[in-house]
């Protein structure tokens, strides 16, 4: 997921990032992956050792997410 993506997957990502304190958009989860979501993903990546922390939620981020939720 990256800039311009829309839909339920983006909304689920935003909900997750809200639960971790990284997504703090006052409008809540929108289902639209814009700059605010990109910044939230990058902050989450940096906090969880995903490199590079550039705000794209791809295979490395998905792997880390799966690792974290299975603990």
C-alpha positions in Angstrom: 0.0 0.0 0.0 1.3 3.4 -0.9 0.2 7.0 -1.8 -3.1 6.9 -3.8 -4.3 3.5 -2.5 -7.9 3.5 -1.3 -10.3 1.0 0.3 -10.8 -1.3 3.2 -7.1 -2.4 3.3 -6.0 1.2 3.8 -8.8 1.7 6.4 -7.6 -1.4 8.3 -4.0 -0.2 8.2 -5.1 3.2 9.5 -7.1 1.5 12.3 -4.0 -0.5 13.3 -1.7 2.5 13.2 -4.3 4.4 15.3 -4.1 1.6 17.9 -0.3 1.9 18.0 -0.4 5.7 18.3 1.2 6.4 14.9 -1.9 7.5 13.0 -3.4 10.5 14.7 -5.5 12.2 12.0 -8.3 14.1 13.5 -10.7 12.8 10.9 -10.0 9.2 11.8 -9.5 6.4 9.4 -10.5 7.5 5.9 -9.5 4.6 3.7 -7.4 6.9 1.6 -3.6 6.5 1.7 -2.3 10.1 1.6 0.7 12.0 3.2 -0.6 11.6 6.7 -0.8 7.8 6.4 2.6 7.7 4.7 4.1 9.6 7.6 2.3 7.3 10.1 3.6 4.2 8.3 7.2 5.6 8.2 7.0 6.4 12.0 5.7 2.8 12.7 8.5 1.3 10.5 11.2 3.3 12.3 9.8 2.3 15.7 9.8 -1.4 14.7 13.1 -1.7 12.9 11.7 -1.8 9.3 14.2 -0.4 7.0 14.0 1.7 4.9 11.3 3.6 6.9 9.8 5.4 3.9 6.1 4.9 4.5 5.3 2.2 1.9 3.5 -0.8 3.5 4.9 -3.7 1.5 6.3 -7.1 2.1 8.8 -6.1 4.8 6.2 -4.2 6.7 3.7 -6.9 6.4 6.2 -9.4 7.7 6.9 -7.2 10.7 3.2 -6.7 11.3 2.5 -10.4 11.2 5.4 -11.0 13.6 4.1 -8.4 16.1 0.5 -9.5 16.1 1.5 -13.2 16.6 3.3 -12.4 19.9 
